Amino acid sequence: MQRKPDPAWLNAQYSNRGRIPDYSQTLLSWAHQSAQARAALSRRVDVRYGDGLNETLDVFPTHRARAPVLVFLHGGWWRALDKADHSFIAPAFVEQGAAVVIPNFALCPVATIEQIVMQMVRALGWVARHIASYGGNPDRIVVAGHAAGAHLAAMLLSCRWADCTPALPAGLVKGALAISGLYDLEPLRQTPFLQMDLGLTPRSVRKLSPAGFPAPAVPLLAVVGALETEEFQRQNALIRAAWGPTAVPVCEVLPGAHHFATLDGLARRGSRQQQLALGLLHGTAASVSSPTSSEALRQNQCGKTQASAMIN
């Protein structure tokens, strides 16, 4: 029986804002860039995908007919931030011929994580039914998410769509890019600064930890920053170990990137994160190989970064 991690250690491992002194400037920059993106792009904002709390989304169409569709799910520990803070993701993809959809969801503790997952199921159902009206291809939907959003993306890959709405195809989502993701929620149940808002129980941890699910039939590409904590790097390695290299063909550590920089890269043309997302959008994820330089290969050894105190 392994010793449970100390609560203070867990706080330090999962509190990204405590590790990045200028995080507030990053959030302000995201908000500023997002306002600029909404001003510059064709868009439909606050479109309702359901009748529940915060069940709205923003659509950024592109010039291409039957464009592939990127649905981006934001982070913030399921308890903070907003779709409007993440419009900055859209411009680079719209310019390269992909439509972008960014949904909102209710936040903890008003909603549970399980309820948020079901909101994202409804949001993706809306996209499948309506994105053709915005020039998108409902047969080419992929998801990307950061942190808590990466957890939601992994959950969507495991969704039995026909059980939710019989008219939805089993393969509604073609793949996911998970950035700095969370796949084992047991440590979060024991992390003091998250406990009250998330309200996780042993039962909900089992229902909401993708690492405990069967591997999906479509790929999840997992990346994490080299400057992130042991636990974030363990989480990234864990999903490859749990689902295997066929389901997780890419499992990488991004050199020089902290928790917020991993998301900045998704909006930057030419970045590894954007290369991976475009590969999913265009159906070439299997051919998006890992970097081949010796340093990149060293950074890419996903199974070898493990936290010193694992939780049973």
C-alpha positions in Angstrom: 0.0 0.0 0.0 1.6 3.3 -1.1 1.5 6.3 1.1 -0.9 9.0 0.2 0.7 12.3 -0.8 0.8 15.1 1.7 -2.0 17.6 1.2 0.5 20.5 1.0 2.4 18.6 -1.7 -0.8 18.1 -3.7 -1.6 21.9 -3.4 1.8 22.7 -4.7 1.5 20.2 -7.5 -1.8 21.3 -8.8 -1.8 25.1 -8.1 -0.4 26.4 -11.4 -1.1 30.0 -10.4 1.2 29.6 -7.4 4.0 28.4 -9.7 3.7 31.1 -12.3 4.1 34.6 -10.8 2.9 36.5 -13.9 -0.2 34.3 -14.5 -2.5 37.3 -14.1 -0.8 39.0 -17.0 -1.3 35.9 -19.1 -5.0 35.9 -18.4 -5.3 39.6 -19.2 -3.4 38.9 -22.5 -5.8 36.1 -23.4 -8.8 38.4 -22.7 -7.3 41.2 -24.8 -6.4 38.9 -27.7 -9.8 37.3 -27.6 -11.6 40.7 -27.8 -9.4 41.5 -30.9 -10.3 38.1 -32.4 -14.0 38.7 -32.0 -13.7 42.1 -33.5 -11.8 40.8 -36.5 -13.5 37.5 -37.4 -16.9 36.6 -38.7 -18.7 35.1 -35.7 -21.9 34.1 -34.0 -21.6 34.5 -30.2 -23.8 33.2 -27.4 -25.7 30.7 -29.5 -27.7 28.5 -27.2 -27.0 24.7 -27.4 -29.4 24.0 -24.5 -31.6 25.6 -21.9 -29.4 25.1 -18.9 -27.0 27.5 -17.1 -24.3 28.8 -19.4 -25.3 26.6 -22.2 -24.1 28.9 -25.0 -21.3 28.7 -27.5 -19.4 30.9 -30.0 -19.0 29.9 -33.6 -16.2 31.2 -35.8 -16.9 30.1 -39.4 -14.2 30.0 -42.1 -14.0 30.7 -45.9 -13.9 27.0 -46.8 -17.0 25.0 -47.6 -17.5 21.9 -45.5 -14.7 23.0 -43.3 -13.4 20.7 -40.5 -14.5 21.8 -37.1 -12.4 22.4 -34.0 -14.3 22.5 -30.7 -12.2 24.0 -28.0 -12.9 23.3 -24.3 -11.4 25.8 -21.8 -9.7 25.0 -18.6 -9.9 26.6 -15.1 -10.5 23.6 -12.9 -14.1 23.3 -14.1 -14.7 26.3 -11.7 -13.4 29.4 -13.5 -12.9 31.2 -16.9 -15.2 31.6 -19.8 -15.4 30.9 -23.5 -15.0 34.7 -24.1 -11.5 34.4 -22.6 -10.5 31.9 -25.3 -11.5 33.4 -28.6 -7.8 34.0 -29.3 -7.6 30.3 -30.2 -9.8 30.9 -33.3 -7.9 33.2 -35.8 -5.0 30.9 -36.7 -7.4 28.0 -37.4 -10.0 30.1 -39.3 -7.2 31.4 -41.5 -6.2 27.8 -42.3 -9.7 26.7 -43.3 -11.1 25.3 -40.1 -14.3 26.4 -38.3 -13.9 26.9 -34.5 -16.6 26.4 -31.8 -16.0 27.4 -28.2 -18.7 26.3 -25.8 -19.4 27.6 -22.3 -20.5 25.4 -19.4 -21.8 25.9 -15.8 -19.0 26.1 -13.2 -18.4 24.2 -10.0 -19.6 24.3 -7.3 -23.0 25.3 -8.8 -22.6 22.4 -11.2 -20.8 19.1 -10.7 -18.1 17.8 -13.0 -20.5 15.1 -14.1 -23.1 17.7 -15.1 -20.5 19.7 -16.9 -19.5 16.6 -18.9 -23.2 16.1 -20.0 -23.3 19.8 -21.0 -20.4 19.1 -23.3 -22.2 16.1 -24.7 -25.2 18.4 -25.5 -22.8 21.0 -27.0 -21.2 18.5 -29.3 -24.7 17.2 -30.3 -25.6 20.8 -31.3 -22.4 21.0 -33.3 -23.2 17.8 -35.1 -26.8 18.9 -36.0 -26.1 22.6 -36.8 -22.6 23.2 -37.9 -23.4 22.7 -41.6 -25.4 25.9 -41.4 -22.1 27.7 -40.6 -20.2 26.0 -43.4 -18.7 23.3 -41.2 -18.5 19.5 -41.9 -20.4 17.5 -39.3 -18.4 14.5 -40.3 -15.1 16.1 -39.3 -15.4 17.3 -35.8 -12.5 17.1 -33.4 -12.0 18.5 -29.9 -9.2 20.2 -28.1 -9.0 21.2 -24.5 -6.6 22.6 -21.9 -6.3 21.3 -18.4 -9.9 20.7 -17.2 -10.9 21.1 -20.8 -8.5 18.3 -21.8 -10.3 16.1 -19.3 -13.6 17.0 -20.9 -12.1 16.2 -24.3 -11.0 12.8 -23.1 -14.4 12.1 -21.6 -16.1 12.9 -25.0 -14.0 10.3 -26.7 -15.5 7.8 -24.4 -19.1 8.9 -24.9 -21.7 6.5 -26.3 -23.4 9.0 -28.4 -26.4 6.9 -29.5 -27.2 6.3 -25.8 -27.5 10.1 -25.4 -29.4 10.9 -28.6 -30.2 8.0 -30.9 -29.8 10.2 -34.0 -26.1 11.0 -33.2 -23.5 8.9 -34.9 -21.2 6.6 -32.8 -18.1 8.3 -34.3 -19.2 11.9 -33.7 -15.8 13.1 -32.6 -12.9 12.0 -34.8 -10.2 12.7 -32.2 -8.9 15.0 -29.5 -5.9 17.1 -28.6 -5.4 17.1 -24.8 -3.1 19.8 -23.5 -2.0 19.5 -19.9 -4.8 17.1 -19.2 -6.2 15.4 -16.1 -7.1 11.8 -16.4 -7.0 10.5 -12.8 -9.2 12.6 -10.6 -8.3 10.8 -7.3 -5.5 13.2 -6.5 -7.8 16.2 -7.0 -10.3 14.7 -4.5 -7.5 15.0 -1.9 -6.2 18.4 -3.0 -7.3 20.9 -0.3 -7.7 24.0 -2.5 -10.0 22.1 -4.9 -12.0 19.9 -2.5 -14.8 22.2 -1.6 -15.6 23.4 -5.1 -15.2 20.1 -6.9 -17.0 18.0 -4.4 -15.5 14.8 -5.7 -16.3 11.4 -4.0 -14.7 8.0 -4.5 -17.7 7.1 -6.7 -17.5 10.2 -8.8 -13.8 9.8 -9.2 -14.4 6.3 -10.7 -17.0 7.7 -13.1 -15.0 10.7 -14.2 -11.4 9.4 -14.6 -10.8 8.6 -18.2 -7.7 6.6 -17.4 -10.0 3.9 -16.0 -12.1 3.7 -19.2 -11.5 1.4 -22.1 -9.4 2.9 -24.9 -11.5 4.8 -27.5 -11.5 3.9 -31.2 -10.3 7.4 -32.2 -6.9 9.0 -31.3 -6.2 11.2 -28.3 -3.0 13.3 -28.7 -1.6 14.2 -25.3 1.0 16.9 -24.5 2.2 18.6 -21.4 4.8 21.3 -20.6 8.3 20.4 -19.5 8.1 23.1 -16.8 4.9 21.7 -15.4 4.8 19.7 -12.1 5.5 16.0 -11.6 1.8 15.4 -11.3 0.8 17.1 -14.5 3.5 15.1 -16.3 2.4 11.9 -14.6 -1.2 12.5 -15.7 0.0 13.0 -19.3 2.0 9.7 -19.1 -0.9 7.9 -17.5 -3.3 8.2 -20.3 -0.8 6.6 -22.7 -0.1 3.8 -20.2 -3.9 3.3 -19.7 -5.1 3.5 -23.3 -2.0 2.3 -25.1 -0.1 3.8 -28.1 -2.7 3.0 -30.7 -5.3 5.2 -28.9 -2.7 7.7 -27.8 -0.3 7.8 -30.7 1.3 11.1 -29.5 2.3 11.5 -25.9 4.8 14.4 -25.6 6.5 16.8 -23.2 6.8 20.3 -24.8 10.3 21.8 -24.1 10.4 25.1 -22.2 6.6 25.3 -21.6 4.8 26.0 -18.4 1.1 25.3 -17.8 -0.2 28.5 -19.5 2.4 28.5 -22.3 1.1 25.1 -23.4 -2.2 26.7 -24.4 -0.5 29.8 -25.9 1.2 27.5 -28.4 -2.1 26.3 -29.7 -2.9 29.8 -31.1 0.6 30.2 -32.6 1.1 29.1 -36.2 3.8 26.5 -36.7 3.7 25.3 -33.1 3.7 21.6 -32.2 0.3 22.0 -30.6 -1.2 23.5 -33.7 0.5 21.0 -36.0 -1.2 18.2 -34.0 -4.6 19.9 -34.0 -4.4 20.4 -37.8 -3.4 16.8 -38.3 -6.6 15.8 -36.5 -8.7 18.3 -38.4 -7.5 17.0 -41.8 -7.5 13.3 -40.9 -3.8 12.9 -40.9 -3.2 12.4 -37.2 -1.6 9.0 -37.7 1.1 10.6 -40.0 1.9 13.4 -37.5 4.9 11.7 -36.0 6.8 12.8 -33.0 9.8 15.1 -33.3 12.9 13.3 -34.3 15.7 15.3 -32.8 17.6 13.7 -29.9 16.3 16.4 -27.5 12.7 16.0 -28.7 13.0 12.3 -28.4 14.3 12.7 -24.8 11.4 15.0 -24.1 8.9 12.5 -25.6 9.5 9.6 -23.2 6.1 9.9 -21.7 6.0 6.8 -19.7 9.1 7.7 -17.6 7.9 10.8 -15.7 6.1 9.6 -12.6 5.3 11.4 -9.4 7.2 10.1 -6.4 4.0 9.6 -4.4 1.3 7.9 -6.4 -2.3 7.3 -5.1 -3.8 3.9 -5.1 
